[in-house]
């Protein structure tokens, strides 16, 4: 088939589809978009809708992967959901037919095997859109010619999987374990992600919105543009828990309470939220905070009480939460003098916090893990955090040497353009560091939290709306 030969020459597949109600949904516009992709070397297109398939293939002569999308009451399957849809697609010039190959119930009760058999009777390739390795195995056993990661992260079985990025882990597992060719599709937005998918072993990579859907592209850009809104910022530290009302990037009012006095931190935050009457809450907290689950998954003993397992999901509120060192670093990176630069923040207070920002992203793990500068050994054996924490049990010369070694480690590991010093100890004790001090003073954690909501970093999930 021409499609197989085309994928061998050029594994980038352009999905030429428009968002629902988009002005570009007219087949004439879809033809123009397909022609634009073809003009720079794309040789295969993925198309939705019977008329669009006829019009685009006729105009471009490109081999196409065809599908139809239809919604049914009682079923979540909508990509070529029934055998009737397969029959309709067999009357189009597409060379392959894409269909939902998840384990969910199809509207007409048909099986994956029945769908594949119908496609093969029509002498077309069966292109199985999967969500998990299990559904991919089932599609392979049913005789599918390709499996793809199209629905990974979009089904109940994969909810929360790579919410803002491609399902590389699922792709890797499929490539390693399956016999049939695997195609990467879903949330691929940058050229480097396409390259990674091919390096993992994908036979082809399907890119849609990033190539041909201005609605999705604009939505992504708009999400990163700050909006002037009121929000509650909370900074949970070892000594103080601070809160502040922000109107946009302006701190209007702030207050604090001893962290040891707050037994139920989630309840306290909820109370403050109700008092100030906002629906957006941004939290900067000690420990490792999972930005998707909004849960503290690790914390040392600096924060009193049982803290691991605390969740920040609030009823009727949009919440964003992250480790305090990371949040503070992001707040500094949003300042005019540091925006667009590689910026590190060293926070010395009750504990030691650290964060690094580059290219509009916070350097962190998938679950909000932060670089453990605090755990690195200092000059006399104890960790940097033990030596530099606010208890000051080490002599000044030892603390100064530890601080200088910590800064050297930051420079040697991250190559920042600037390092900003913050925290009560960092701002008020002479540690011999020639670093710029945080212009936010003791409110650095609050500004950092607010920045997460106002200027969301590219690698942080959008604020999550919670419920009890």
N, C-alpha and C positions, 0 to 999 in steps of 0.2 A: 504493500500500500504506500501511496505517496506520503502519508502522515509519518510512517515509521522512518522513511528515508529523510524526511524533513527534520525530524527530531534528532537524527544522527548528525545532521549538519549544523543545526541551530536549536539547542535545547530550551531556549526561552520561548514560552507560549504566552501570547497576549490574550487575556480575557477581556473581550470587548462587550461590556455590559454597562448599563446605566442604573444608578440608584432609583428606587421607586419614586415616581412623580418627577424625575429629573427631566429638564427640557431636552436632554440628549437622548432620551428614549426613542425618539423617532428613528426608524431604520436608516434614513438618509444620513443622520449624524453618525450612527454606528458604522456605516460604510466608510465615512470619512476618517473616523478614528482607526479603523482597521487598516485603511490605506496608509495612514500616517505611520503605524507600527511597521507595516510591510516595507515602507520606503527606507527604513533603517535596518532591515535585515531579518525581521521576524518572519518565520515561515509557517507557523501554525497558530490558529486562533481558537479560542473557546468562546462559543456563542450561545446565547439564551433566546429562545423564541423561534417559532417556525418561520415567520416572515423575515426576521433578522438573518437567520441562517441562509435562506434563499438569496436575499439581497447581497449579503456580504460575500458569500462564496462566488456568486455570479460576477461581482465587481472586481474581486481580488484574485480569484482562482486559487486561493489558499486552502489547503486541507484544514478541516474544522472538526473540533470536538463539540458536539451539539447537546443541548439539554433544554428542558422546559421547567419552569417553576410554577407550581400550583399549590395553593393552600387548601387543606381539608379539615373539617371539624373532626376532632378525635384522633388526629395523627399529626406528629411533628415533622413527618417526612414531606419535603416539598421539592426536592430536586429529582425530576423525572419520576414522579411518585407511583405511577401505575403502568400496567402493561399497555393500556390504551395510549399513554404518552409515548411509549417506545414505538408503537405502531405508527403514530403520527410522525415521529422523528425519522423513521425509515423511509418516509416519503420526501425527505429533504436530502441535499447533497452532502451531508456531514459524513465523515469517514469513521468517526467514533461517537459513541453515545455515553455521556456521563450520567450517573444515577446515584442516589443515596444508597450506600451499602452498609449503613449502620445496622445494629441489631434491633432497631425500633420497628414497630408494627407499621406496615405499609397500608395506605387507605383501602386498597382492593384486596388486602390479605395475601398478596403475592410474595414469593420468596426471592432472595438474591439470586438463587440458582435459576428460577423461572425468568427473571429479568435478563440474566446473562444469556440464557438459551434463546430468548426471543431476539436479542441483539445479534447473536451469532447466526440465527436463521436468516436474518436480513443481510448477512455478510458485512457486518460492521464490527469494529473493535469495542469491547466493553470496558468502560473507564469507571472504576469503582471509587466513589467518594467516601472515604472512611473516617472514623474518629479515633479508634483504638487499634492496638495490635490484634485484639480478638476479632474485630470486624474485618480487619485486613486479611487475617488468616481465613476467615469464612469466605471472603470474596475470592481469595486465591483458590480455595477448594471448589468453589462454584464455577471456576473457569475464567474469571476476569482476566483480561489481557494486561491491565494496569491497575494498580491501587494508588490512591493519593491520600494526603493528609488534610484534604479540603475541610473536613468537619471537625478536626481535632480542636477542642476548645469551645465548640458551639453546641454540644449536646450535653444533656444532664450528666452523662457518664464522664465527661471531661470538663465540666464547669470549673472555671478558675485556672485551667491549664494555660500557661503562657498568655495571660490576658492581653498583653500589649505587643507580643512578638510572635514570630513563627514557632511552630511546634517542632523544634529541632530534635528534642529527645524522642518524640514519637517517630519522626522521620528516621533517626538513626536506628531505632529498634526495628522498624520495618525493613530497612535496607539490610541489616545484619541477619534477619531471620527469615525473610521471604524469598521465594524463587522468582516471582514475577517482578517486572520493572516497577519501581516506586517513583511517584511524582510528588514534588513538594508544591503545596498550594495553601494559602491562607496567611494573611497579615504580613506578607513580604513587601516591605516598603522601601528598601534601600538596596543599591547594587551589591554592597558587601554581603547582604543576607542571601542574595541569589548565589553569589560565589560560594558561601558557606554550604548552602544546600547541595550544590554540585560536588563540593569537596566531600561531603558526607556520603555521597553516592547516588543522589537522585538522578533518574534518567532524564528528567525534564523539570522545569520550574515554571509554574503558572503565576503570572503577576497580573492583577486586575486594576484595583483602584489607583495604585501608584502610577500606572501608565495611562489609564483611559477614563477615570472617573473624577472630574473636578469637584463634584459634590463631596466625595470622601476626602479628597486632598484639602479642600477648603476647611472641612470640619476638623481635620487634624491640625492645621495651622491655627484655626480659631481657638482650639482648646488650649493652645499655648500662649494666647494673647490675654494679658490680665484684664480682669473686669473690676470696676470699682464696686466693692460690696462690703458689707459689714460682716465681720467674723470674730469668733472667739479663739484666741491663741492661748495655749497652755504649755508651760515648760515644767516638767517634773524632774527635779534634781535630787541629789542626796540630802541637801539641807533644806531647800525651799521648793515649794510648788507655787509657781507664778501663773497668773492669768491676766489677760489683757483684752480689751475691746479694740479692734482695729476697724477703721473706715478706710478701705483701700490700703495703701501703704503707710497710713498714718496711725500711730498708736494714740488712742484717745484717752484711755484710762487703764490703769493696771493695779493689781493688788496681789498679795502673797500670803501664804500660810506655811507653817512648818510642815515639812513632808511627813514627819513622824506623827503629826496630828491627823493626817488623812488616812483613815482606816480603809475605806472603800473609795478608791480613786475614781473609778468609773461613775459612781453615784455623785461624787463631789463635782466632777466635770459636768454631769447632766444638770446638776443644780445651778451651776454658773451659767450654763447655756440657756436655761429657762429664765434666769434672772435678767440677762442682757437681751433676750429675745432675738437670737440669731439662729439660722439654720445651717451654718457652716462652722465647723470646728477643726482647728489645726493643732496637732499635738507633737511636741518635741519631748522625748523621754529618754532617761537612762536605760541601758540595756539594749538588746536587739529586738526591734519591733517589726513584725511581719507587715509590710505595707498593704498586702491583699487581705489577710485575715484580721488585720488591726489588733494583733495579739502580741504581748510581750513573750517571746520564746526563750529568752535568756537574759539573766541579769546577775551582777555580782552583789555583794553584801552592802555596797555603799547606800543603796536605797533600802530603807528599813521595811520590815514586814515581808509577808509572802507576796512577791510581785510577779514572778513568772506565772503565766496563765491569765494575767489581767487582760481583758479585752476592752477596746474603746468603741465598740459598735453602739451607737446611740439611736434611740427612736426618733424618727422624723428629722434626722440631721445628716448632712453630708460631712463625712469625717475623713481626714487624711492624717496619718501618724507615721513617725519615723524616729530613729535614734537621735538623741540630742546633738551629738557631735556632727552627724551628717546634716541635720537640719540647720545648725548654726553655720556650717560651711556653705550651704546653699544660700542662706540669707546674705552672707558676705559676697558670694558670687553674683548676686543680683544688684549689687551696688554699681553705680556708673564707673567707678575707677577699677572695678574688677570684672565687670561683665565681659564675657567672651574670652577670658584669660584662664590659664590653669592656676587655680587658687586652692590653697590648703588652709585649714584652720586648726590651730592648736589651742584647745580649751583647758585651762588649768584651774580647777576649783576644788570641790569636795573630792572629785575624781579627775581623771584625765580623759578628755574627749578629743576626737580627731575626725576630720572629714576632708575629702578632696573632690574637686569639681573640675571637669574638663569637657569641652564640646557640648555644653548644655546638659550634661548628665552627672549624677552623683556616683562616685565610685563605691559600689556596694554589691552585695550578693542578692540573689533572687528573693530571699526571705528577709532582706533588710540588714544582712550582716555587714559589719563595718571593719575596716582595717584595724587590727588589734595592736596599735602602737602602745596602748596602755600596758599590754602584757609583756612587751619586750624588756629584757634585763637591763638594768641601769649599771653604772660603773662599779658599784659595790655588791652586786648580786641581786638585790631586790628589783622588782619591775619599776619601770618609769612611773607608773601610777602610785606605787607604794612610796617612792621617794618624793614625788612632786605633789601628792595630794595635800589637801588643806590642813592635815594634822601637824605638819612641820616638825616631825620627830627627828628628821635628819638635819645635820648642821648646814648652814648656808652654803659653804663651799661645795658640799656634796650635791645639794639641790641645784646649784648653778651648773655644775658639770653635767648632771643628768639632763637638765633642760637643754643645754647646748648639744648633747649627744642625741636627744630626741629630735631637735631641729635638723641635725646632720642626717639622721635617718630619713626624715621626710624629704630632704633635698635629694638624697642619693636614690631613694626608691620611687619618687613621684615626679621629680623635675618640675616643680611648680614655678610659675612666674612670680608668685607672691605667696607669703605665709602670713596669715593674720593671727594675732594673739588675742585671746579672750578669756573670760572667767575671772572670778574674784582674785585668785592667786596670781594669775598671769597679768592682770591689770594693775595690781597694787604691790607686788613684791618685786624687788630688783633682782632679776635672775641673769642679768648680763646679756639679754637677748635684744639685738637690734632689729626688732620687728615692728611693723605698724600695729597699733592697738585697735581693737574693734570699736568703730564709732557708735555701736549700739550700747556700749557699757554693760551693765548687769542685765539688760534686756535682750542680749544677743540671742538667747534661746527662743524668746518670744517672737522676735523678728524672723528668725529662721523658720519657726513653725508657720507664721503667717505667709512667708514666701512660698512654702510648699503648696499652699492653696491658691495664692494670687498669681504666682509664676511657676506653674507645675513643671518640674524637670521632665525631660523627654523619656526617662526610664522609670518614672514613678507612676503607678496606676492613678487614674483620676479619683477624686474624692468618692468614697463609697457611702451610699445612703443606706443606713441601717434600720433595723427594727428589733423590737424586743421578742 
